[in-house]
Amino acid sequence: MSDKGSWDWQPGKRELAAVDAVRKEYQAVHELVVSPDGERIAAPVVLGEGAASAMVNGQVWPRTFEKLWYVRFGGSGQLIALGRIDDEWTVVVEGEPWEERFEFAWQPKFSANGRSVGVLYKRDNLYGVAVDGKPWDSGFVAIRDFCLSPDGSRAAATVQIENLKSADIFSFFQGVWSVAADGVAWEQRFVNAWSPCFSADGSRVAAEVRTGNSEYSIAVDSRPWQERFGCVWAPLFRGNGGGVLAPALKDGKWTLMENGAPLWKGRYNQLWHQVVSPDGNRIAAVASPAFGDWTVVVDDSPWGARFREMVLPPVFSPDGRSVAVLVKENDCWTVAVDGKAWGQAFDMAWDPIFTPCGTHVLAKVRKNGAHACALDGRVSARTFDELWDPVCSPDGRQVLLRYIEGGKYFREVVSLERVIG
């Protein structure tokens, strides 16, 4: 991730692009994205038949492509896109394409530190992962999910090892799927495999696997847990020296497992989206205690509040003391913090954001077609045509607002007190 301390936190407002003018200038302007520091706004633009590029702060990259899509900023501020050149696809970084070309490339991902880019690709009818322009040395029959290590030095994916003849269910149930790390597949094979993930130091890989017709488990560095379950969800490493966490279905109920053994005593109709606090000491997950009811469980203790429609993955405060989530009730969205929902209801709301001290929660919200900022349940009177998630300064005193107003894109820094004032 980029160093927020190096950003411009001087209070004030700056116009960086005339968005409406850009939309009129080109044949088509697609999804707008902004950099984490708010200094740049970008979008793929169509210049004409078979000519596309990216607009950045009103200026177009010098190089054009047959097609360009999925323009995204990474956590370090790096701008990438998927581009087509001579009927082949590649990744374009800050306007410059990788030398490697593929029949197709999709699902680009940034590493947690924001410095590396990985992508799935197809070439010569085989599939693999390329990271920072370097594809795997070996390819596979099919590929499903992939992940990057936090520092971007490694990649892992769920892959199909062998081709299957039509309707060859016998070979299928003997196992043709596995996990490949850096292009080398595990020796152990499974009926299916999903959701690979790395440990914090990048040395270990875990994935959810199907070991039989109706049996599932978690495999860590190719070795599945001894216990088998009716179903499992995506695993998560607790820390470099900790275990692997995964929700599992046992005897008709879900609970949280660590290294194949029950960690929580609570049993639920459903349990998923487990997250770990920054210090690794606390765990929160989304659960259904009863049919049609949803809540959050923190360290095996469910909230008293229940929500009928939806609860999204929890977010821990930086100090790990509080948990916030987005919830949906009566076809409206709001934020719940430590089991208490905000009194305001919205047409839409986005992931809650804790201030560095962990005592305040910000969120981008939308009501009656207008975007606004919410702070601890209070909503700003000021609205925007478009708004990106607010960003807190490292000391928590300032908030960066990135928005479109009157057809223009602005970057503005205000004090926390002025966010809703």
C-alpha positions in Angstrom: 0.0 0.0 0.0 1.1 3.6 -0.6 2.3 5.7 2.2 -0.6 8.0 3.1 1.8 10.2 5.1 3.4 11.4 1.8 0.0 12.5 0.4 -1.1 16.1 0.3 -3.2 16.6 3.5 -3.3 20.4 3.3 -7.0 21.4 3.7 -8.5 22.7 0.4 -10.2 21.8 -2.8 -8.6 21.2 -6.3 -10.2 20.6 -9.6 -8.4 17.9 -11.6 -10.5 17.1 -14.6 -13.5 18.4 -16.5 -15.4 15.1 -16.7 -18.4 16.3 -18.7 -16.0 17.8 -21.3 -14.2 14.5 -21.6 -17.4 12.6 -22.1 -18.3 14.9 -25.0 -14.8 14.6 -26.6 -14.7 10.9 -27.1 -16.9 8.3 -28.8 -17.4 6.5 -25.5 -16.1 7.0 -21.9 -16.5 4.0 -19.7 -16.1 3.4 -15.9 -14.4 6.2 -14.0 -11.8 5.3 -11.4 -9.7 7.4 -9.1 -6.3 6.9 -7.5 -6.1 6.2 -3.7 -4.5 9.6 -3.1 -7.2 11.3 -5.3 -4.6 13.0 -7.6 -5.8 11.1 -10.7 -9.0 10.1 -12.3 -9.0 7.7 -15.2 -11.3 5.8 -17.6 -11.1 3.7 -20.8 -12.1 5.8 -23.8 -13.1 4.8 -27.3 -11.3 7.0 -29.9 -12.8 5.5 -33.0 -13.3 2.2 -34.8 -10.7 -0.2 -33.4 -8.9 2.5 -31.4 -9.1 2.8 -27.6 -6.9 4.2 -24.8 -7.2 5.5 -21.3 -7.9 9.0 -20.2 -6.0 10.3 -17.1 -7.0 13.7 -15.7 -8.4 14.7 -19.1 -5.3 13.5 -21.1 -5.2 10.3 -23.2 -2.3 7.9 -23.1 -0.1 8.4 -26.2 -0.4 4.7 -27.2 -3.7 3.3 -28.6 -5.1 -0.2 -28.5 -7.7 -2.2 -30.4 -9.6 -2.6 -27.2 -9.0 -1.4 -23.6 -11.0 -2.3 -20.5 -10.8 -2.9 -16.7 -8.8 0.3 -15.9 -7.9 0.1 -12.3 -5.6 1.9 -9.7 -3.6 -0.3 -7.3 -3.0 0.5 -3.6 0.3 2.1 -4.5 -1.4 4.3 -7.1 -0.2 2.3 -10.2 -2.7 2.4 -13.1 -3.3 -0.7 -15.1 -5.7 -2.0 -17.8 -6.3 -5.0 -20.1 -5.4 -4.1 -23.7 -5.7 -5.9 -27.0 -2.8 -5.6 -29.6 -2.9 -7.5 -32.9 -5.7 -9.7 -31.6 -3.8 -10.6 -28.5 -4.3 -9.5 -24.9 -1.9 -8.2 -22.3 -1.7 -6.0 -19.3 -1.0 -2.3 -19.8 0.8 -0.5 -16.9 0.8 3.3 -17.0 0.3 3.2 -20.7 3.0 0.7 -21.5 2.0 -2.9 -22.4 3.8 -6.0 -21.1 6.0 -7.7 -23.8 4.1 -11.0 -23.2 0.9 -11.5 -25.3 -1.9 -14.0 -24.7 -4.9 -15.4 -26.5 -6.9 -13.9 -23.6 -6.2 -12.4 -20.3 -8.6 -11.7 -17.4 -9.1 -11.0 -13.7 -6.1 -8.8 -13.0 -5.3 -8.5 -9.3 -2.9 -6.4 -7.2 -0.8 -7.8 -4.4 -1.7 -6.5 -0.9 1.2 -4.1 -1.0 -0.1 -2.7 -4.3 3.2 -3.1 -6.1 2.7 -6.3 -8.2 0.0 -7.2 -10.8 -1.1 -10.7 -11.6 -3.5 -11.9 -14.3 -5.0 -15.2 -15.6 -4.2 -16.0 -19.2 -4.8 -18.5 -21.9 -2.1 -19.3 -24.5 -1.7 -22.3 -26.8 -4.9 -23.7 -25.3 -3.3 -23.8 -21.8 -3.9 -21.6 -18.8 -1.7 -20.0 -16.2 -0.9 -16.9 -14.2 1.4 -14.1 -15.2 2.9 -11.7 -12.6 4.5 -8.4 -13.5 4.8 -9.5 -17.1 6.3 -13.0 -16.4 4.0 -16.0 -17.2 4.3 -19.4 -15.5 6.8 -21.8 -17.1 4.0 -24.5 -17.3 0.4 -24.3 -18.4 -2.7 -26.3 -17.3 -5.9 -27.7 -18.9 -8.1 -25.2 -17.0 -7.8 -22.6 -14.3 -10.2 -21.3 -11.8 -9.3 -19.0 -8.8 -5.9 -17.4 -8.2 -4.2 -15.3 -5.5 -1.0 -13.4 -5.0 1.2 -13.4 -1.9 1.0 -10.2 0.1 4.4 -9.0 -1.3 3.5 -10.1 -4.9 6.5 -12.4 -5.2 4.3 -15.6 -5.6 1.1 -16.7 -7.2 -1.2 -19.7 -6.7 -4.2 -21.0 -8.5 -6.6 -23.9 -8.6 -5.9 -25.8 -11.8 -7.1 -28.8 -13.8 -4.3 -31.2 -14.3 -5.7 -33.6 -16.9 -8.2 -33.5 -19.8 -11.4 -35.4 -19.4 -13.3 -37.2 -22.1 -16.9 -36.3 -22.5 -19.0 -37.7 -19.6 -16.0 -39.4 -18.0 -17.3 -39.1 -14.5 -15.1 -41.9 -13.2 -11.9 -40.0 -13.9 -13.5 -36.9 -12.6 -14.2 -38.4 -9.2 -10.7 -39.8 -9.0 -9.5 -36.2 -9.0 -8.2 -34.0 -11.8 -8.0 -30.7 -9.9 -5.2 -29.4 -7.7 -3.4 -26.2 -6.6 -0.4 -24.8 -8.5 2.0 -22.5 -6.7 4.3 -20.6 -9.0 3.4 -22.9 -11.8 4.1 -26.1 -10.0 1.1 -28.3 -9.1 0.7 -30.1 -5.9 1.0 -33.9 -6.2 -2.3 -34.4 -4.3 -5.4 -34.2 -6.6 -9.0 -33.5 -5.7 -12.4 -33.7 -7.3 -12.5 -29.9 -7.1 -10.5 -27.0 -5.6 -11.4 -23.4 -4.9 -10.3 -20.2 -3.1 -6.5 -20.5 -2.7 -4.9 -18.1 -0.2 -1.3 -17.4 1.0 -0.1 -17.0 4.5 1.1 -13.5 5.5 4.7 -14.3 4.8 3.9 -16.0 1.5 5.4 -19.3 2.5 2.2 -21.4 2.7 -0.9 -22.0 0.6 -4.3 -23.2 1.6 -7.5 -23.9 -0.5 -10.9 -25.5 -0.1 -11.1 -28.9 -1.7 -13.7 -31.5 -2.6 -12.3 -34.9 -1.7 -15.3 -37.1 -2.6 -18.8 -37.1 -4.0 -20.1 -35.3 -0.9 -17.0 -34.7 1.1 -15.0 -31.5 1.5 -12.0 -30.3 3.4 -9.2 -27.7 3.5 -5.8 -28.5 2.1 -2.7 -26.8 3.3 0.5 -27.1 1.2 -1.1 -30.1 -0.6 -2.1 -32.0 2.6 -5.9 -32.0 3.4 -7.2 -31.9 6.9 -7.9 -35.3 8.2 -11.5 -34.4 9.0 -14.1 -34.4 6.2 -17.2 -32.2 6.1 -20.5 -31.7 4.3 -19.2 -28.4 2.9 -16.5 -25.8 3.6 -15.9 -22.2 2.7 -12.8 -20.3 1.8 -9.8 -20.7 4.2 -7.9 -17.9 5.9 -4.5 -17.9 7.6 -4.7 -16.5 11.1 -1.1 -15.3 10.9 2.4 -16.4 10.1 2.6 -18.7 13.2 -1.1 -19.3 13.5 -3.5 -21.8 12.1 -5.8 -22.0 9.1 -9.4 -20.9 9.7 -12.4 -22.1 7.7 -16.1 -22.5 8.3 -17.3 -26.1 7.9 -20.6 -28.0 7.9 -20.7 -30.8 10.3 -23.8 -32.8 11.4 -26.1 -30.3 9.7 -24.6 -27.1 11.3 -21.8 -24.7 10.6 -19.0 -23.8 12.9 -15.5 -22.3 12.7 -12.6 -24.7 12.4 -8.9 -24.2 12.9 -6.5 -26.7 11.5 -9.3 -29.2 11.1 -10.6 -29.0 14.7 -13.6 -27.0 16.1 -12.5 -23.5 17.3 -15.9 -22.2 18.2 -18.6 -23.9 20.2 -21.4 -22.0 18.4 -23.4 -23.8 15.7 -25.2 -22.0 12.9 -27.4 -22.5 9.9 -24.7 -20.7 7.9 -21.2 -19.2 8.7 -18.8 -17.5 6.3 -16.7 -14.4 5.5 -14.4 -14.9 8.6 -12.0 -12.0 9.1 -9.1 -11.6 11.6 -8.3 -8.4 13.5 -5.1 -6.6 12.5 -3.2 -8.1 15.5 -4.5 -11.6 14.7 -6.1 -12.0 18.1 -9.8 -11.7 17.3 -12.0 -13.3 14.7 -15.4 -12.1 13.3 -17.7 -13.9 10.8 -21.1 -13.6 9.2 -23.6 -16.1 10.6 -27.2 -17.2 10.3 -28.4 -18.3 13.8 -31.9 -19.1 12.5 -33.5 -19.4 9.1 -33.9 -15.9 7.6 -31.8 -14.2 10.3 -28.3 -12.8 9.8 -25.8 -11.4 12.3 -22.1 -11.1 13.1 -20.2 -13.5 15.5 -17.1 -12.1 17.2 -14.9 -14.6 19.1 -17.7 -17.1 19.2 -20.2 -14.6 20.6 -23.1 -13.6 18.2 -24.5 -10.0 18.2 -27.9 -9.7 19.7 -29.0 -7.8 16.6 -30.6 -9.7 13.8 -31.0 -8.6 10.2 -33.5 -10.2 7.7 -31.9 -9.7 4.3 -28.1 -9.5 4.2 -24.9 -8.9 6.2 -21.7 -8.3 4.3 -18.1 -9.2 5.5 -17.1 -7.6 8.8 -14.5 -4.9 9.1 -12.3 -4.6 12.2 -11.1 -1.3 13.6 -7.3 -0.8 13.5 -7.1 -1.6 17.2 -9.3 -4.7 16.8 -11.7 -3.5 19.5 -14.7 -2.8 17.2 -16.4 -4.4 14.3 -18.6 -2.7 11.6 -20.6 -4.2 8.8 -23.0 -3.3 6.0 -26.5 -4.7 6.6 -29.6 -4.8 4.5 -33.1 -4.7 6.1 -36.4 -3.8 4.5 -34.7 -3.3 1.2 -32.5 -0.6 2.6 -28.9 -0.5 3.6 -27.2 0.8 6.7 -24.1 0.3 8.8 -24.0 -1.7 12.1 -21.2 -1.1 14.6 -20.7 -3.6 17.5 -24.2 -4.9 17.1 -26.0 -1.5 16.9 -27.3 -0.3 13.5 -27.2 3.3 12.5 -30.6 5.0 12.6 -30.4 6.1 9.0 -31.4 3.9 6.1 -30.0 4.3 2.6 -30.7 3.1 -1.0 -27.1 2.0 -1.0 -24.1 2.1 1.3 -20.5 1.0 0.9 -17.9 -0.7 3.2 -17.5 1.1 6.5 -14.2 2.8 7.2 -12.8 3.2 10.7 -10.7 6.2 11.6 -7.2 5.3 12.7 -8.1 5.7 16.4 -11.0 3.2 15.8 -13.6 5.5 17.5 -15.4 6.8 14.4 -16.9 5.1 11.3 -17.2 6.7 7.9 -19.1 5.4 4.9 -20.1 6.5 1.4 -23.9 6.3 1.0 -26.6 7.0 -1.6 -30.1 8.2 -1.0 -32.6 9.5 -3.6 -30.0 9.2 -6.3 -27.4 11.5 -4.6 -24.1 10.4 -2.9 -23.1 11.7 0.5 -20.7 10.9 3.4 -21.9 9.5 6.7 -20.1 9.7 10.0 -21.2 7.6 12.9 -24.7 7.5 11.5 -25.0 11.2 10.7 -25.2 12.2 7.0 -23.7 15.2 5.4 -26.1 17.8 4.0 -23.7 18.1 1.1 -24.3 15.7 -1.8 -22.3 14.8 -4.9 -23.0 13.5 -8.4 -20.4 10.8 -7.8 -18.3 10.0 -4.8 -15.6 7.5 -4.0 -14.8 6.1 -0.5 -13.5 8.7 1.9 -9.9 8.3 3.1 -8.6 9.2 6.6 -5.2 10.8 7.1 -2.8 8.8 9.2 -3.5 11.0 12.3 -7.3 10.8 11.7 -7.7 14.5 11.7 -8.3 15.0 8.0 -10.5 13.2 5.5 -9.9 13.1 1.7 -13.0 13.4 -0.4 -12.8 12.4 -4.1 -15.9 13.4 -6.0 -17.6 14.7 -9.1 -19.7 17.9 -8.8 -21.1 19.9 -11.7 -19.4 17.8 -14.3 -15.9 18.2 -12.8 -13.7 16.0 -10.7 -12.4 17.4 -7.4 -9.9 16.3 -4.7 -10.7 17.9 -1.4 -9.3 17.6 2.1 -11.5 18.6 5.0 -11.2 18.1 8.8 -13.1 15.1 10.3 -15.5 17.5 12.0 -16.4 19.1 8.6 -17.2 15.9 6.8 -20.9 16.2 7.7 -20.9 19.9 8.8 
